[in-house]
Amino acid sequence: MPNYPGEYAPPGLPRPGKVVLTAMCLVSGLCLAFAIGEHWADVGPEAFALFCGNTLLILHGQVWRLLTAPVLQSPDNLWQLFGVLVTLYFFGVPLEQKWGASRFLRFLLGAALVSTLVQLLFDIALPPSVGRYLAPGYWFGGYAVGGALAVAWALNNRGAVVRLYGILPISARAVIYLAVGMPFIYLVFRTTPTEGFPADMGGAFAGWLLGGGTPSPLRRYWLKFRINRLDAEVLREAAQRKKRVERSRLKVIEGGLAKGDPAAPENGEKGRGPDGRWLN
């Protein structure tokens, strides 16, 4: 939970916004539904796998898995659900309050998509002998999006302190180190994250790209690209106009100038041009 300035702290915990509350309800509702279905209603694991990420199936057209995989949490592991909900609350609530519901929703969707796309691209590029240590065949889970939330919160609250799980105080810089370093800890102990190692790294990258300031780095790059294109278009139109004037072979002749005018030619008379000829 973030520290508040001075000695004042509002009573109780902050109320989550609409986006955070909806995300928490969606994640917990799906997890409980699959847990009840598999453990009490004899629903096979095929129903859960239908929404998990799988590189081969995504390449064959099942693209919905890119967005559904981060929403799923293991129906056999309550701690995974708890960790995602805590991350959504403690990092998502202040971000939604600062950005507004619209931008925060775009951030969540973008972080989910970036992390799964990174996982997909790494799975395609790496040989199976290496890829099997980095991700399971079916990957799912919200820790990658949680890493994006943590990085975005830290970059928007430099110098602040958050109490991890409401107890352990850590700085914003330490939050970034944890978000980036935790996947490597999994890798050292050869424990494969359910989201996949590349997805977790992609989530941390998405936190910087989509939430590292106002405007975000992605939006700054986009605005800079648009400005450069507009400048190039202005220069191109000016060059085209100059060529049209040269092809027309028309010249602009100065009008008659009064004698004594600084712009008038030497010995100029009113009604005569620079070449001394009379003008109509």
C-alpha positions as CSV (number, residue, x, y, z in Angstrom):
1,M,0.0,0.0,0.0
2,P,1.6,3.4,-1.0
3,N,2.7,5.8,1.7
4,Y,0.8,9.1,2.1
5,P,2.4,12.5,2.6
6,G,2.9,13.6,6.2
7,E,1.2,11.8,9.0
8,Y,-2.2,11.7,7.4
9,A,-3.6,8.5,5.9
10,P,-7.2,8.1,4.8
11,P,-9.3,5.7,7.0
12,G,-9.5,2.1,5.6
13,L,-8.3,1.0,2.2
14,P,-9.0,3.0,-1.0
15,R,-12.0,2.0,-3.0
16,P,-11.2,0.3,-6.3
17,G,-12.4,2.0,-9.5
18,K,-14.7,0.4,-12.0
19,V,-11.9,-1.1,-14.2
20,V,-9.9,-2.6,-11.3
21,L,-13.1,-4.0,-9.7
22,T,-14.3,-5.5,-13.0
23,A,-10.8,-7.0,-13.6
24,M,-10.7,-8.5,-10.1
25,C,-14.2,-9.9,-10.5
26,L,-13.4,-11.4,-13.9
27,V,-10.2,-13.0,-12.8
28,S,-11.6,-14.5,-9.6
29,G,-14.9,-15.5,-11.2
30,L,-13.2,-17.5,-14.0
31,C,-10.8,-19.1,-11.5
32,L,-13.5,-20.2,-9.2
33,A,-15.7,-21.4,-12.1
34,F,-12.9,-23.6,-13.5
35,A,-12.0,-24.8,-10.0
36,I,-15.6,-25.9,-9.2
37,G,-16.0,-27.4,-12.7
38,E,-12.9,-29.5,-12.6
39,H,-13.1,-30.6,-8.9
40,W,-16.8,-30.9,-8.4
41,A,-18.6,-31.2,-11.7
42,D,-16.2,-33.5,-13.6
43,V,-15.4,-30.9,-16.3
44,G,-12.3,-32.0,-18.1
45,P,-9.1,-29.9,-18.4
46,E,-9.9,-29.4,-22.1
47,A,-12.3,-26.6,-21.2
48,F,-9.5,-24.7,-19.4
49,A,-7.0,-25.4,-22.2
50,L,-9.4,-23.9,-24.7
51,F,-8.5,-20.4,-23.4
52,C,-4.8,-20.9,-22.6
53,G,-2.1,-19.7,-24.9
54,N,-0.6,-22.1,-27.3
55,T,1.7,-21.0,-30.1
56,L,0.7,-23.6,-32.7
57,L,-3.0,-23.1,-32.2
58,I,-2.7,-19.3,-32.3
59,L,-0.8,-19.5,-35.6
60,H,-3.7,-21.7,-36.9
61,G,-6.2,-18.9,-36.2
62,Q,-7.2,-19.2,-32.5
63,V,-6.1,-15.6,-31.8
64,W,-8.5,-15.1,-28.9
65,R,-5.9,-17.0,-26.8
66,L,-3.7,-13.9,-26.8
67,L,-6.1,-12.0,-24.6
68,T,-7.8,-14.9,-22.7
69,A,-4.5,-16.5,-21.5
70,P,-3.6,-13.6,-19.1
71,V,-7.0,-13.7,-17.5
72,L,-6.9,-17.4,-16.5
73,Q,-5.4,-18.4,-13.2
74,S,-4.7,-22.0,-12.1
75,P,-7.7,-23.7,-10.7
76,D,-5.3,-25.8,-8.6
77,N,-3.3,-22.9,-7.0
78,L,-5.1,-20.4,-4.8
79,W,-1.9,-18.4,-4.2
80,Q,-1.6,-17.5,-7.9
81,L,-5.1,-16.0,-7.8
82,F,-4.3,-14.2,-4.5
83,G,-1.1,-12.7,-5.9
84,V,-2.8,-11.4,-9.0
85,L,-5.7,-9.8,-7.0
86,V,-3.3,-8.2,-4.6
87,T,-1.2,-6.8,-7.5
88,L,-4.3,-5.5,-9.2
89,Y,-5.5,-3.8,-6.1
90,F,-2.4,-2.2,-4.7
91,F,-0.9,-1.1,-8.0
92,G,-4.0,-0.8,-10.2
93,V,-6.1,1.4,-7.9
94,P,-3.6,4.4,-7.7
95,L,-3.0,4.1,-11.5
96,E,-6.7,4.2,-12.3
97,Q,-7.2,7.2,-10.0
98,K,-4.3,9.0,-11.7
99,W,-5.0,8.1,-15.3
100,G,-8.7,7.7,-15.4
101,A,-10.7,4.6,-16.3
102,S,-10.2,4.9,-20.1
103,R,-6.5,5.0,-20.2
104,F,-6.1,2.4,-17.4
105,L,-8.3,0.0,-19.4
106,R,-6.2,0.5,-22.5
107,F,-3.1,-0.1,-20.4
108,L,-4.4,-3.4,-19.1
109,L,-5.4,-4.6,-22.6
110,G,-2.1,-3.5,-24.1
111,A,0.0,-5.1,-21.3
112,A,-1.9,-8.4,-21.8
113,L,-1.4,-8.3,-25.6
114,V,2.3,-7.2,-25.5
115,S,3.2,-10.0,-23.0
116,T,1.5,-12.7,-24.9
117,L,2.9,-11.5,-28.2
118,V,6.4,-11.5,-26.8
119,Q,5.8,-15.1,-25.6
120,L,4.5,-16.1,-29.0
121,L,7.5,-14.6,-30.9
122,F,10.0,-16.2,-28.6
123,D,8.3,-19.5,-28.9
124,I,8.5,-19.2,-32.7
125,A,12.1,-18.1,-32.7
126,L,13.7,-20.4,-30.2
127,P,14.3,-24.1,-30.8
128,P,12.0,-26.5,-28.8
129,S,15.0,-27.8,-26.8
130,V,15.4,-24.2,-25.3
131,G,11.8,-23.1,-25.3
132,R,10.6,-26.0,-23.1
133,Y,12.7,-24.4,-20.2
134,L,11.1,-21.0,-20.7
135,A,7.3,-21.8,-21.0
136,P,4.9,-24.7,-20.8
137,G,3.1,-26.0,-23.9
138,Y,-0.1,-24.2,-22.7
139,W,0.7,-20.9,-21.0
140,F,-1.6,-18.8,-18.9
141,G,-1.6,-16.5,-15.8
142,G,-1.7,-12.8,-14.8
143,Y,1.7,-12.3,-13.3
144,A,3.0,-10.8,-16.6
145,V,0.3,-8.1,-16.4
146,G,1.0,-7.8,-12.7
147,G,4.7,-7.0,-13.6
148,A,3.5,-4.3,-16.0
149,L,1.3,-2.8,-13.3
150,A,4.2,-2.8,-10.8
151,V,6.6,-1.1,-13.3
152,A,4.1,1.5,-14.4
153,W,3.3,2.4,-10.8
154,A,7.0,2.7,-9.8
155,L,7.7,4.9,-12.8
156,N,4.8,7.2,-12.0
157,N,5.6,7.3,-8.2
158,R,9.4,7.8,-8.1
159,G,10.5,8.1,-4.5
160,A,7.3,6.5,-3.1
161,V,7.2,3.4,-0.9
162,V,4.7,0.5,-1.2
163,R,4.0,-2.0,1.5
164,L,4.2,-5.4,-0.1
165,Y,1.2,-7.4,0.9
166,G,0.5,-4.6,3.3
167,I,3.5,-5.4,5.5
168,L,7.0,-5.1,3.9
169,P,7.9,-1.6,2.8
170,I,9.9,-1.4,-0.4
171,S,10.8,1.6,-2.6
172,A,9.6,2.2,-6.1
173,R,13.0,1.3,-7.5
174,A,13.0,-2.0,-5.6
175,V,9.6,-2.7,-7.2
176,I,11.1,-2.4,-10.6
177,Y,14.0,-4.7,-9.7
178,L,11.5,-7.3,-8.4
179,A,9.3,-7.1,-11.5
180,V,12.3,-7.5,-13.8
181,G,14.4,-9.9,-11.6
182,M,11.7,-12.4,-10.5
183,P,11.6,-14.2,-13.9
184,F,15.3,-14.7,-13.7
185,I,14.9,-16.2,-10.2
186,Y,12.4,-18.7,-11.7
187,L,15.0,-19.5,-14.4
188,V,17.8,-20.1,-12.0
189,F,15.8,-22.7,-10.1
190,R,14.5,-24.1,-13.4
191,T,10.9,-23.4,-12.3
192,T,8.8,-22.5,-15.4
193,P,6.3,-19.7,-14.8
194,T,2.8,-20.6,-16.0
195,E,2.9,-17.4,-18.2
196,G,6.3,-18.2,-19.6
197,F,9.6,-16.5,-19.0
198,P,9.4,-14.3,-22.1
199,A,5.8,-13.2,-21.2
200,D,7.0,-12.0,-17.8
201,M,9.8,-10.0,-19.3
202,G,7.3,-8.7,-21.9
203,G,5.0,-7.5,-19.2
204,A,7.8,-5.5,-17.5
205,F,8.6,-4.0,-20.9
206,A,4.9,-3.1,-21.5
207,G,4.8,-1.4,-18.1
208,W,7.5,1.0,-19.3
209,L,6.2,1.3,-22.9
210,L,2.6,2.0,-22.1
211,G,2.7,3.5,-18.6
212,G,6.1,5.0,-18.1
213,G,4.9,8.6,-17.8
214,T,2.3,11.0,-19.2
215,P,2.3,10.8,-22.1
216,S,3.6,7.2,-22.2
217,P,6.8,6.5,-24.2
218,L,4.7,4.8,-26.9
219,R,2.6,7.9,-27.3
220,R,5.6,10.2,-27.3
221,Y,7.2,8.1,-30.1
222,W,3.9,8.2,-32.0
223,L,3.5,12.0,-31.7
224,K,7.2,12.5,-32.8
225,F,6.6,10.2,-35.8
226,R,3.5,12.2,-36.8
227,I,5.3,15.6,-36.4
228,N,8.2,14.3,-38.6
229,R,5.7,13.2,-41.2
230,L,3.9,16.5,-41.2
231,D,7.3,18.4,-41.5
232,A,8.3,16.1,-44.4
233,E,4.9,16.8,-46.1
234,V,5.4,20.5,-45.8
235,L,8.9,20.4,-47.3
236,R,7.6,18.1,-50.1
237,E,4.7,20.5,-50.9
238,A,7.1,23.5,-50.9
239,A,9.5,21.7,-53.3
240,Q,6.6,20.8,-55.6
241,R,5.3,24.4,-55.6
242,K,8.8,25.6,-56.6
243,K,9.0,23.1,-59.4
244,R,5.6,24.2,-60.7
245,V,6.6,27.8,-60.7
246,E,9.8,27.0,-62.6
247,R,7.9,25.0,-65.2
248,S,5.4,27.8,-65.8
249,R,8.3,30.2,-66.8
250,L,6.3,33.1,-65.3
251,K,8.1,36.0,-63.6
252,V,6.9,38.5,-61.0
253,I,7.6,42.1,-62.1
254,E,7.7,44.7,-59.4
255,G,5.2,47.4,-59.7
256,G,6.0,51.1,-60.3
257,L,7.8,52.7,-57.3
258,A,7.9,56.4,-56.4
259,K,11.2,58.1,-56.8
260,G,13.0,58.2,-53.5
261,D,11.5,54.9,-52.3
262,P,14.3,52.8,-50.8
263,A,13.0,49.8,-52.8
264,A,13.0,51.8,-56.1
265,P,15.7,51.2,-58.7
266,E,18.4,53.9,-59.3
267,N,17.0,56.8,-61.2
268,G,13.6,55.1,-60.9
269,E,10.4,57.0,-61.7
270,K,6.9,56.4,-60.6
271,G,5.3,54.1,-63.1
272,R,8.5,52.4,-64.2
273,G,9.7,48.9,-63.3
274,P,13.2,47.8,-62.3
275,D,14.2,47.5,-66.0
276,G,13.1,51.1,-66.7
277,R,10.2,50.1,-68.8
278,W,6.7,51.7,-68.3
279,L,4.2,49.5,-66.6
280,N,0.5,49.5,-67.1
